[in-house]
Amino acid sequence: MGIVTTNFKVEGMSCGHCTASIEKAVGDLPGVLEVVASLEDKTATVVYEADRTDVAAIAATIIDQGFDVI
Amino acid sequence: MGIVTTNFKVEGMSCGHCTASIEKAVGDLPGVLEVVASLEDKTATVVYEADRTDVAAIAATIIDQGFDVI
């Protein structure tokens, strides 16, 4: 399935601590290679191995950090 | 000199991560007994032993976390 990049639309980030919490939590998921959360764009861009994790698991992790994925 | 409570007016907190970062950093100072940062009130209320730390050291620590003390 290879390496996939998904751009999540995230509501509720208000500061650099918020982006850092998403980058840390999603970055710790197995199969995630890179995470960039943007306060300005209200996004989290995640590069991951599609056979090790998926959109649902990543979205759940973002939500678990207290944000909304829309 | 005893135990003193000082209420700092803090600008720049936008979320619970911000209040947590202040509570952790100030709470780690020697002589600090209690810290409560309030997003709504834009304050950090700190209880400390006045012979072990002071307003300047606490304010510097809050500023060091990326906030303004006014």
Backbone of each chain as nested JSON, in Angstrom:
{
  "chains": [
    {"id": "A", "residues": [
      {"number": 1, "name": "MET", "atoms": {"N": [0.831, -1.205, 0.0], "CA": [0.0, 0.0, 0.0], "C": [0.87, 1.261, 0.0]}},
      {"number": 2, "name": "GLY", "atoms": {"N": [2.071, 1.142, 0.49], "CA": [3.003, 2.248, 0.37], "C": [2.812, 3.384, 1.347]}},
      {"number": 3, "name": "ILE", "atoms": {"N": [3.431, 4.485, 1.008], "CA": [3.447, 5.654, 1.889], "C": [2.444, 6.68, 1.388]}},
      {"number": 4, "name": "VAL", "atoms": {"N": [1.612, 7.133, 2.311], "CA": [0.492, 8.007, 1.983], "C": [0.621, 9.314, 2.758]}},
      {"number": 5, "name": "THR", "atoms": {"N": [0.202, 10.414, 2.141], "CA": [0.127, 11.693, 2.837], "C": [-1.339, 12.122, 2.921]}},
      {"number": 6, "name": "THR", "atoms": {"N": [-1.814, 12.363, 4.121], "CA": [-3.192, 12.832, 4.295], "C": [-3.179, 14.156, 5.039]}},
      {"number": 7, "name": "ASN", "atoms": {"N": [-4.028, 15.058, 4.572], "CA": [-4.137, 16.383, 5.154], "C": [-5.444, 16.461, 5.946]}},
      {"number": 8, "name": "PHE", "atoms": {"N": [-5.316, 16.5, 7.27], "CA": [-6.494, 16.557, 8.133], "C": [-6.841, 18.012, 8.425]}},
      {"number": 9, "name": "LYS", "atoms": {"N": [-8.127, 18.324, 8.373], "CA": [-8.606, 19.658, 8.742], "C": [-8.924, 19.606, 10.239]}},
      {"number": 10, "name": "VAL", "atoms": {"N": [-8.235, 20.421, 11.018], "CA": [-8.341, 20.338, 12.483], "C": [-8.861, 21.653, 13.053]}},
      {"number": 11, "name": "GLU", "atoms": {"N": [-9.886, 21.564, 13.863], "CA": [-10.422, 22.742, 14.556], "C": [-9.996, 22.718, 16.019]}},
      {"number": 12, "name": "GLY", "atoms": {"N": [-9.689, 23.895, 16.544], "CA": [-9.47, 24.002, 17.979], "C": [-8.039, 24.259, 18.395]}},
      {"number": 13, "name": "MET", "atoms": {"N": [-7.12, 24.266, 17.426], "CA": [-5.738, 24.59, 17.798], "C": [-5.636, 26.102, 18.006]}},
      {"number": 14, "name": "SER", "atoms": {"N": [-5.075, 26.508, 19.127], "CA": [-4.986, 27.95, 19.399], "C": [-3.565, 28.445, 19.59]}},
      {"number": 15, "name": "CYS", "atoms": {"N": [-2.614, 27.534, 19.71], "CA": [-1.245, 27.992, 19.984], "C": [-0.242, 26.895, 19.644]}},
      {"number": 16, "name": "GLY", "atoms": {"N": [1.007, 27.229, 19.825], "CA": [2.071, 26.285, 19.51], "C": [2.063, 25.038, 20.376]}},
      {"number": 17, "name": "HIS", "atoms": {"N": [1.525, 25.162, 21.608], "CA": [1.397, 23.959, 22.433], "C": [0.422, 22.975, 21.785]}},
      {"number": 18, "name": "CYS", "atoms": {"N": [-0.63, 23.519, 21.163], "CA": [-1.636, 22.668, 20.524], "C": [-1.02, 21.912, 19.349]}},
      {"number": 19, "name": "THR", "atoms": {"N": [-0.321, 22.625, 18.484], "CA": [0.294, 21.95, 17.341], "C": [1.31, 20.922, 17.83]}},
      {"number": 20, "name": "ALA", "atoms": {"N": [2.055, 21.271, 18.865], "CA": [3.063, 20.34, 19.396], "C": [2.407, 19.087, 19.95]}},
      {"number": 21, "name": "SER", "atoms": {"N": [1.245, 19.249, 20.602], "CA": [0.597, 18.07, 21.197], "C": [0.118, 17.113, 20.109]}},
      {"number": 22, "name": "ILE", "atoms": {"N": [-0.346, 17.662, 18.987], "CA": [-0.765, 16.81, 17.871], "C": [0.448, 16.151, 17.23]}},
      {"number": 23, "name": "GLU", "atoms": {"N": [1.484, 16.925, 17.008], "CA": [2.674, 16.358, 16.36], "C": [3.28, 15.235, 17.198]}},
      {"number": 24, "name": "LYS", "atoms": {"N": [3.265, 15.429, 18.522], "CA": [3.816, 14.4, 19.405], "C": [2.942, 13.15, 19.398]}},
      {"number": 25, "name": "ALA", "atoms": {"N": [1.651, 13.319, 19.592], "CA": [0.753, 12.163, 19.732], "C": [0.65, 11.385, 18.43]}},
      {"number": 26, "name": "VAL", "atoms": {"N": [0.468, 12.086, 17.32], "CA": [0.364, 11.39, 16.033], "C": [1.722, 10.814, 15.637]}},
      {"number": 27, "name": "GLY", "atoms": {"N": [2.774, 11.561, 15.927], "CA": [4.12, 11.077, 15.609], "C": [4.481, 9.793, 16.336]}},
      {"number": 28, "name": "ASP", "atoms": {"N": [3.844, 9.572, 17.479], "CA": [4.122, 8.357, 18.252], "C": [3.364, 7.134, 17.74]}},
      {"number": 29, "name": "LEU", "atoms": {"N": [2.421, 7.34, 16.818], "CA": [1.685, 6.192, 16.276], "C": [2.612, 5.338, 15.415]}},
      {"number": 30, "name": "PRO", "atoms": {"N": [2.457, 4.016, 15.466], "CA": [3.26, 3.151, 14.607], "C": [2.982, 3.449, 13.14]}},
      {"number": 31, "name": "GLY", "atoms": {"N": [4.006, 3.519, 12.342], "CA": [3.837, 3.723, 10.91], "C": [3.803, 5.18, 10.472]}},
      {"number": 32, "name": "VAL", "atoms": {"N": [3.741, 6.102, 11.437], "CA": [3.727, 7.525, 11.068], "C": [5.163, 7.999, 10.871]}},
      {"number": 33, "name": "LEU", "atoms": {"N": [5.416, 8.59, 9.709], "CA": [6.771, 9.023, 9.351], "C": [6.988, 10.505, 9.603]}},
      {"number": 34, "name": "GLU", "atoms": {"N": [5.929, 11.302, 9.435], "CA": [6.088, 12.747, 9.583], "C": [4.741, 13.376, 9.887]}},
      {"number": 35, "name": "VAL", "atoms": {"N": [4.737, 14.399, 10.74], "CA": [3.521, 15.15, 11.059], "C": [3.886, 16.622, 11.114]}},
      {"number": 36, "name": "VAL", "atoms": {"N": [3.113, 17.432, 10.402], "CA": [3.25, 18.885, 10.524], "C": [1.863, 19.458, 10.793]}},
      {"number": 37, "name": "ALA", "atoms": {"N": [1.694, 20.073, 11.97], "CA": [0.428, 20.723, 12.29], "C": [0.597, 22.221, 12.087]}},
      {"number": 38, "name": "SER", "atoms": {"N": [-0.373, 22.818, 11.412], "CA": [-0.309, 24.258, 11.107], "C": [-1.45, 25.001, 11.77]}},
      {"number": 39, "name": "LEU", "atoms": {"N": [-1.082, 25.946, 12.609], "CA": [-2.055, 26.787, 13.298], "C": [-2.794, 27.663, 12.297]}},
      {"number": 40, "name": "GLU", "atoms": {"N": [-2.057, 28.222, 11.356], "CA": [-2.627, 29.162, 10.385], "C": [-3.599, 28.445, 9.447]}},
      {"number": 41, "name": "ASP", "atoms": {"N": [-3.177, 27.292, 8.958], "CA": [-3.992, 26.571, 7.983], "C": [-5.037, 25.679, 8.645]}},
      {"number": 42, "name": "LYS", "atoms": {"N": [-4.952, 25.528, 9.963], "CA": [-5.844, 24.614, 10.699], "C": [-5.788, 23.208, 10.102]}},
      {"number": 43, "name": "THR", "atoms": {"N": [-4.588, 22.724, 9.914], "CA": [-4.407, 21.404, 9.326], "C": [-3.339, 20.614, 10.08]}},
      {"number": 44, "name": "ALA", "atoms": {"N": [-3.406, 19.308, 9.879], "CA": [-2.307, 18.426, 10.28], "C": [-2.015, 17.544, 9.064]}},
      {"number": 45, "name": "THR", "atoms": {"N": [-0.811, 17.655, 8.576], "CA": [-0.403, 16.877, 7.411], "C": [0.437, 15.709, 7.906]}},
      {"number": 46, "name": "VAL", "atoms": {"N": [-0.018, 14.511, 7.57], "CA": [0.599, 13.314, 8.13], "C": [1.065, 12.39, 7.004]}},
      {"number": 47, "name": "VAL", "atoms": {"N": [2.306, 11.985, 7.087], "CA": [2.874, 11.015, 6.147], "C": [2.994, 9.684, 6.894]}},
      {"number": 48, "name": "TYR", "atoms": {"N": [2.422, 8.632, 6.317], "CA": [2.408, 7.366, 7.057], "C": [2.42, 6.168, 6.115]}},
      {"number": 49, "name": "GLU", "atoms": {"N": [2.803, 5.044, 6.689], "CA": [2.779, 3.779, 5.962], "C": [1.359, 3.223, 6.042]}},
      {"number": 50, "name": "ALA", "atoms": {"N": [0.716, 3.106, 4.901], "CA": [-0.71, 2.784, 4.865], "C": [-1.013, 1.368, 5.345]}},
      {"number": 51, "name": "ASP", "atoms": {"N": [-0.013, 0.514, 5.424], "CA": [-0.279, -0.83, 5.934], "C": [-0.051, -0.93, 7.446]}},
      {"number": 52, "name": "ARG", "atoms": {"N": [0.36, 0.178, 8.071], "CA": [0.606, 0.148, 9.511], "C": [-0.366, 1.026, 10.315]}},
      {"number": 53, "name": "THR", "atoms": {"N": [-0.938, 2.041, 9.663], "CA": [-1.957, 2.843, 10.344], "C": [-2.906, 3.379, 9.288]}},
      {"number": 54, "name": "ASP", "atoms": {"N": [-3.924, 4.13, 9.714], "CA": [-4.904, 4.617, 8.736], "C": [-5.532, 5.926, 9.217]}},
      {"number": 55, "name": "VAL", "atoms": {"N": [-6.368, 6.489, 8.351], "CA": [-6.996, 7.78, 8.633], "C": [-7.79, 7.74, 9.941]}},
      {"number": 56, "name": "ALA", "atoms": {"N": [-8.51, 6.661, 10.167], "CA": [-9.349, 6.581, 11.365], "C": [-8.5, 6.628, 12.631]}},
      {"number": 57, "name": "ALA", "atoms": {"N": [-7.398, 5.909, 12.637], "CA": [-6.539, 5.874, 13.831], "C": [-5.886, 7.231, 14.07]}},
      {"number": 58, "name": "ILE", "atoms": {"N": [-5.481, 7.88, 12.998], "CA": [-4.848, 9.193, 13.134], "C": [-5.868, 10.226, 13.603]}},
      {"number": 59, "name": "ALA", "atoms": {"N": [-7.044, 10.213, 12.987], "CA": [-8.095, 11.159, 13.394], "C": [-8.458, 10.939, 14.859]}},
      {"number": 60, "name": "ALA", "atoms": {"N": [-8.572, 9.701, 15.28], "CA": [-8.92, 9.401, 16.677], "C": [-7.862, 9.952, 17.626]}},
      {"number": 61, "name": "THR", "atoms": {"N": [-6.618, 9.872, 17.202], "CA": [-5.524, 10.378, 18.039], "C": [-5.589, 11.898, 18.162]}},
      {"number": 62, "name": "ILE", "atoms": {"N": [-5.906, 12.564, 17.076], "CA": [-6.036, 14.03, 17.109], "C": [-7.202, 14.431, 18.016]}},
      {"number": 63, "name": "ILE", "atoms": {"N": [-8.307, 13.728, 17.868], "CA": [-9.487, 14.008, 18.691], "C": [-9.173, 13.756, 20.166]}},
      {"number": 64, "name": "ASP", "atoms": {"N": [-8.431, 12.706, 20.404], "CA": [-8.028, 12.346, 21.757], "C": [-7.216, 13.464, 22.426]}},
      {"number": 65, "name": "GLN", "atoms": {"N": [-6.543, 14.266, 21.624], "CA": [-5.777, 15.387, 22.149], "C": [-6.654, 16.614, 22.417]}},
      {"number": 66, "name": "GLY", "atoms": {"N": [-7.944, 16.485, 22.118], "CA": [-8.873, 17.553, 22.461], "C": [-9.284, 18.452, 21.297]}},
      {"number": 67, "name": "PHE", "atoms": {"N": [-9.04, 17.992, 20.079], "CA": [-9.365, 18.805, 18.901], "C": [-10.454, 18.118, 18.076]}},
      {"number": 68, "name": "ASP", "atoms": {"N": [-11.021, 18.886, 17.135], "CA": [-12.0, 18.321, 16.226], "C": [-11.376, 18.114, 14.864]}},
      {"number": 69, "name": "VAL", "atoms": {"N": [-11.665, 16.955, 14.255], "CA": [-11.263, 16.705, 12.876], "C": [-12.51, 16.822, 12.025]}},
      {"number": 70, "name": "ILE", "atoms": {"N": [-12.482, 17.698, 11.03], "CA": [-13.698, 17.963, 10.264], "C": [-13.533, 17.567, 8.81]}}
    ]},
    {"id": "B", "residues": [
      {"number": 1, "name": "MET", "atoms": {"N": [10.258, 35.483, 56.47], "CA": [9.402, 36.163, 55.498], "C": [8.117, 35.386, 55.257]}},
      {"number": 2, "name": "GLY", "atoms": {"N": [8.154, 34.082, 55.461], "CA": [6.922, 33.323, 55.401], "C": [6.409, 32.995, 54.015]}},
      {"number": 3, "name": "ILE", "atoms": {"N": [5.162, 32.636, 53.984], "CA": [4.531, 32.176, 52.746], "C": [3.685, 33.303, 52.163]}},
      {"number": 4, "name": "VAL", "atoms": {"N": [3.904, 33.557, 50.889], "CA": [3.286, 34.689, 50.215], "C": [2.469, 34.186, 49.027]}},
      {"number": 5, "name": "THR", "atoms": {"N": [1.352, 34.854, 48.747], "CA": [0.574, 34.565, 47.54], "C": [0.61, 35.786, 46.63]}},
      {"number": 6, "name": "THR", "atoms": {"N": [1.048, 35.598, 45.402], "CA": [1.07, 36.706, 44.44], "C": [0.258, 36.313, 43.226]}},
      {"number": 7, "name": "ASN", "atoms": {"N": [-0.524, 37.28, 42.764], "CA": [-1.387, 37.083, 41.61], "C": [-0.779, 37.816, 40.415]}},
      {"number": 8, "name": "PHE", "atoms": {"N": [-0.269, 37.041, 39.458], "CA": [0.358, 37.631, 38.275], "C": [-0.683, 37.786, 37.171]}},
      {"number": 9, "name": "LYS", "atoms": {"N": [-0.65, 38.919, 36.504], "CA": [-1.519, 39.152, 35.345], "C": [-0.738, 38.679, 34.122]}},
      {"number": 10, "name": "VAL", "atoms": {"N": [-1.281, 37.704, 33.42], "CA": [-0.542, 37.063, 32.324], "C": [-1.288, 37.233, 31.006]}},
      {"number": 11, "name": "GLU", "atoms": {"N": [-0.593, 37.714, 30.004], "CA": [-1.167, 37.837, 28.662], "C": [-0.614, 36.736, 27.763]}},
      {"number": 12, "name": "GLY", "atoms": {"N": [-1.471, 36.202, 26.906], "CA": [-0.984, 35.296, 25.874], "C": [-1.386, 33.845, 26.052]}},
      {"number": 13, "name": "MET", "atoms": {"N": [-2.054, 33.535, 27.167], "CA": [-2.526, 32.154, 27.323], "C": [-3.765, 31.967, 26.451]}},
      {"number": 14, "name": "SER", "atoms": {"N": [-3.765, 30.905, 25.645], "CA": [-4.91, 30.691, 24.763], "C": [-5.609, 29.355, 24.978]}},
      {"number": 15, "name": "CYS", "atoms": {"N": [-5.016, 28.481, 25.758], "CA": [-5.623, 27.155, 25.914], "C": [-5.072, 26.461, 27.161]}},
      {"number": 16, "name": "GLY", "atoms": {"N": [-5.6, 25.285, 27.403], "CA": [-5.173, 24.526, 28.571], "C": [-3.722, 24.101, 28.553]}},
      {"number": 17, "name": "HIS", "atoms": {"N": [-3.144, 23.952, 27.345], "CA": [-1.715, 23.65, 27.27], "C": [-0.905, 24.812, 27.823]}},
      {"number": 18, "name": "CYS", "atoms": {"N": [-1.385, 26.034, 27.554], "CA": [-0.673, 27.23, 28.026], "C": [-0.687, 27.288, 29.551]}},
      {"number": 19, "name": "THR", "atoms": {"N": [-1.869, 27.117, 30.143], "CA": [-1.934, 27.157, 31.602], "C": [-1.09, 26.03, 32.191]}},
      {"number": 20, "name": "ALA", "atoms": {"N": [-1.125, 24.87, 31.568], "CA": [-0.34, 23.737, 32.077], "C": [1.155, 24.027, 32.01]}},
      {"number": 21, "name": "SER", "atoms": {"N": [1.592, 24.71, 30.951], "CA": [3.031, 24.983, 30.822], "C": [3.498, 25.942, 31.902]}},
      {"number": 22, "name": "ILE", "atoms": {"N": [2.649, 26.9, 32.258], "CA": [2.998, 27.819, 33.344], "C": [2.982, 27.085, 34.679]}},
      {"number": 23, "name": "GLU", "atoms": {"N": [1.95, 26.296, 34.905], "CA": [1.859, 25.584, 36.189], "C": [3.047, 24.645, 36.387]}},
      {"number": 24, "name": "LYS", "atoms": {"N": [3.468, 24.0, 35.313], "CA": [4.604, 23.08, 35.417], "C": [5.896, 23.854, 35.669]}},
      {"number": 25, "name": "ALA", "atoms": {"N": [6.155, 24.876, 34.866], "CA": [7.438, 25.589, 34.959], "C": [7.563, 26.328, 36.284]}},
      {"number": 26, "name": "VAL", "atoms": {"N": [6.515, 27.034, 36.682], "CA": [6.571, 27.77, 37.952], "C": [6.557, 26.792, 39.131]}},
      {"number": 27, "name": "GLY", "atoms": {"N": [5.786, 25.737, 38.982], "CA": [5.719, 24.732, 40.042], "C": [7.059, 24.055, 40.308]}},
      {"number": 28, "name": "ASP", "atoms": {"N": [7.912, 24.047, 39.299], "CA": [9.232, 23.43, 39.453], "C": [10.252, 24.351, 40.122]}},
      {"number": 29, "name": "LEU", "atoms": {"N": [9.896, 25.621, 40.304], "CA": [10.83, 26.538, 40.98], "C": [10.962, 26.16, 42.454]}},
      {"number": 30, "name": "PRO", "atoms": {"N": [12.161, 26.273, 43.009], "CA": [12.325, 26.01, 44.442], "C": [11.487, 26.985, 45.257]}},
      {"number": 31, "name": "GLY", "atoms": {"N": [10.828, 26.497, 46.276], "CA": [10.058, 27.354, 47.165], "C": [8.625, 27.591, 46.736]}},
      {"number": 32, "name": "VAL", "atoms": {"N": [8.266, 27.152, 45.523], "CA": [6.889, 27.341, 45.071], "C": [6.028, 26.192, 45.597]}},
      {"number": 33, "name": "LEU", "atoms": {"N": [4.95, 26.549, 46.267], "CA": [4.089, 25.555, 46.901], "C": [2.863, 25.229, 46.062]}},
      {"number": 34, "name": "GLU", "atoms": {"N": [2.36, 26.245, 45.332], "CA": [1.136, 26.022, 44.552], "C": [1.063, 27.034, 43.422]}},
      {"number": 35, "name": "VAL", "atoms": {"N": [0.566, 26.598, 42.277], "CA": [0.357, 27.497, 41.135], "C": [-0.98, 27.157, 40.503]}},
      {"number": 36, "name": "VAL", "atoms": {"N": [-1.803, 28.18, 40.28], "CA": [-3.035, 27.996, 39.517], "C": [-3.066, 29.06, 38.424]}},
      {"number": 37, "name": "ALA", "atoms": {"N": [-3.024, 28.627, 37.174], "CA": [-3.129, 29.556, 36.049], "C": [-4.55, 29.511, 35.515]}},
      {"number": 38, "name": "SER", "atoms": {"N": [-5.126, 30.691, 35.304], "CA": [-6.513, 30.777, 34.837], "C": [-6.579, 31.441, 33.476]}},
      {"number": 39, "name": "LEU", "atoms": {"N": [-7.109, 30.702, 32.533], "CA": [-7.296, 31.202, 31.17], "C": [-8.326, 32.329, 31.166]}},
      {"number": 40, "name": "GLU", "atoms": {"N": [-9.392, 32.16, 31.9], "CA": [-10.491, 33.13, 31.912], "C": [-10.042, 34.442, 32.554]}},
      {"number": 41, "name": "ASP", "atoms": {"N": [-9.37, 34.327, 33.685], "CA": [-8.969, 35.527, 34.424], "C": [-7.651, 36.109, 33.916]}},
      {"number": 42, "name": "LYS", "atoms": {"N": [-6.958, 35.369, 33.058], "CA": [-5.62, 35.785, 32.587], "C": [-4.688, 36.042, 33.763]}},
      {"number": 43, "name": "THR", "atoms": {"N": [-4.662, 35.086, 34.659], "CA": [-3.815, 35.222, 35.843], "C": [-3.079, 33.919, 36.139]}},
      {"number": 44, "name": "ALA", "atoms": {"N": [-2.011, 34.085, 36.913], "CA": [-1.359, 32.935, 37.543], "C": [-1.208, 33.29, 39.018]}},
      {"number": 45, "name": "THR", "atoms": {"N": [-1.819, 32.498, 39.846], "CA": [-1.766, 32.728, 41.286], "C": [-0.76, 31.752, 41.872]}},
      {"number": 46, "name": "VAL", "atoms": {"N": [0.253, 32.314, 42.538], "CA": [1.375, 31.501, 42.988], "C": [1.562, 31.669, 44.497]}},
      {"number": 47, "name": "VAL", "atoms": {"N": [1.635, 30.548, 45.178], "CA": [1.922, 30.53, 46.608], "C": [3.355, 30.053, 46.784]}},
      {"number": 48, "name": "TYR", "atoms": {"N": [4.164, 30.844, 47.49], "CA": [5.59, 30.491, 47.573], "C": [6.202, 30.956, 48.885]}},
      {"number": 49, "name": "GLU", "atoms": {"N": [7.328, 30.327, 49.197], "CA": [8.106, 30.727, 50.364], "C": [8.968, 31.921, 49.964]}},
      {"number": 50, "name": "ALA", "atoms": {"N": [8.74, 33.046, 50.604], "CA": [9.35, 34.307, 50.169], "C": [10.862, 34.334, 50.395]}},
      {"number": 51, "name": "ASP", "atoms": {"N": [11.384, 33.448, 51.216], "CA": [12.844, 33.427, 51.392], "C": [13.529, 32.468, 50.409]}},
      {"number": 52, "name": "ARG", "atoms": {"N": [12.755, 31.804, 49.577], "CA": [13.359, 30.864, 48.61], "C": [13.184, 31.314, 47.153]}},
      {"number": 53, "name": "THR", "atoms": {"N": [12.17, 32.118, 46.862], "CA": [12.024, 32.661, 45.507], "C": [11.341, 34.012, 45.616]}},
      {"number": 54, "name": "ASP", "atoms": {"N": [11.138, 34.67, 44.48], "CA": [10.533, 36.001, 44.535], "C": [9.769, 36.307, 43.246]}},
      {"number": 55, "name": "VAL", "atoms": {"N": [9.109, 37.461, 43.252], "CA": [8.272, 37.861, 42.119], "C": [9.08, 37.891, 40.818]}},
      {"number": 56, "name": "ALA", "atoms": {"N": [10.288, 38.402, 40.882], "CA": [11.103, 38.525, 39.666], "C": [11.402, 37.156, 39.063]}},
      {"number": 57, "name": "ALA", "atoms": {"N": [11.752, 36.196, 39.897], "CA": [12.094, 34.855, 39.406], "C": [10.86, 34.166, 38.822]}},
      {"number": 58, "name": "ILE", "atoms": {"N": [9.731, 34.365, 39.473], "CA": [8.495, 33.739, 38.981], "C": [8.068, 34.392, 37.667]}},
      {"number": 59, "name": "ALA", "atoms": {"N": [8.104, 35.707, 37.614], "CA": [7.731, 36.419, 36.382], "C": [8.655, 36.005, 35.238]}},
      {"number": 60, "name": "ALA", "atoms": {"N": [9.941, 35.901, 35.514], "CA": [10.899, 35.506, 34.471], "C": [10.574, 34.114, 33.942]}},
      {"number": 61, "name": "THR", "atoms": {"N": [10.14, 33.238, 34.823], "CA": [9.802, 31.871, 34.418], "C": [8.56, 31.855, 33.535]}},
      {"number": 62, "name": "ILE", "atoms": {"N": [7.58, 32.676, 33.878], "CA": [6.362, 32.77, 33.052], "C": [6.711, 33.326, 31.672]}},
      {"number": 63, "name": "ILE", "atoms": {"N": [7.525, 34.368, 31.652], "CA": [7.949, 34.983, 30.385], "C": [8.735, 33.977, 29.553]}},
      {"number": 64, "name": "ASP", "atoms": {"N": [9.558, 33.213, 30.229], "CA": [10.363, 32.188, 29.572], "C": [9.488, 31.153, 28.857]}},
      {"number": 65, "name": "GLN", "atoms": {"N": [8.284, 30.96, 29.332], "CA": [7.354, 30.027, 28.696], "C": [6.646, 30.655, 27.493]}},
      {"number": 66, "name": "GLY", "atoms": {"N": [6.923, 31.923, 27.244], "CA": [6.37, 32.548, 26.042], "C": [5.205, 33.494, 26.276]}},
      {"number": 67, "name": "PHE", "atoms": {"N": [5.005, 33.887, 27.533], "CA": [3.868, 34.755, 27.853], "C": [4.368, 36.11, 28.343]}},
      {"number": 68, "name": "ASP", "atoms": {"N": [3.437, 37.067, 28.425], "CA": [3.774, 38.382, 28.971], "C": [3.194, 38.521, 30.369]}},
      {"number": 69, "name": "VAL", "atoms": {"N": [3.994, 39.067, 31.262], "CA": [3.503, 39.403, 32.608], "C": [3.346, 40.915, 32.645]}},
      {"number": 70, "name": "ILE", "atoms": {"N": [2.139, 41.373, 32.956], "CA": [1.886, 42.818, 32.861], "C": [1.553, 43.418, 34.23]}}
    ]}
  ]
}
